[in-house]
Amino acid sequence: LLGKGQAAVSQPIFQSVINNPPQAAYLRPAKWYLALSHLKLGQEQQARPLLEALKSGEDRYAKSAKSALEAM
């Protein structure tokens, strides 16, 4: 949905993954894509805490979060 320009529709899906502990393996990707959806909708204030949480890590999401924060 996010890739098809339906960022607002995708947000509850990503949020449900974040709120569902059994899906912990998907936590970082869900935070990343939720942050992206916020950025696509011009909601930088909502994206910032997600990106801040992601930047501490050693994965691709950390790198991308750092880049996104620098661009804000």
WOQUIBEL-V49029 format. One record per pair of residues at least 24 apart in sequence whose C-alpha atoms are under 10 Angstrom apart, sorted by the first residue. I is the first residue (numbers start at 1). GAP is how many residues later the second one is. D is the distance in whole Angstrom. If there is no record, write none. Layout:
I_GAP_D + I_GAP_D
This chain:
1_36_10 + 2_31_8 + 2_32_9 + 2_34_8 + 2_35_7 + 2_38_9 + 3_34_9 + 5_32_9 + 5_35_9 + 5_36_10 + 6_31_9 + 6_34_9 + 6_35_10 + 7_26_9 + 7_27_9 + 7_29_8 + 7_30_5 + 7_31_7 + 7_32_9 + 7_33_7 + 7_34_7 + 8_26_10 + 8_29_7 + 8_30_8 + 8_32_9 + 8_33_8 + 9_28_9 + 10_24_8 + 10_27_7 + 11_24_9 + 11_25_10 + 11_26_7 + 11_27_8 + 27_27_10 + 28_25_9 + 28_26_7 + 28_29_10 + 28_31_9 + 28_32_10 + 28_33_7 + 28_34_9 + 29_25_9 + 29_31_10 + 29_32_7 + 31_30_9 + 32_29_7 + 32_30_9 + 32_32_9 + 32_33_8 + 33_28_10 + 35_30_9 + 35_33_10 + 36_29_10 + 36_32_9 + 39_29_9 + 39_33_10 + 44_25_10 + 44_28_8 + 48_24_9
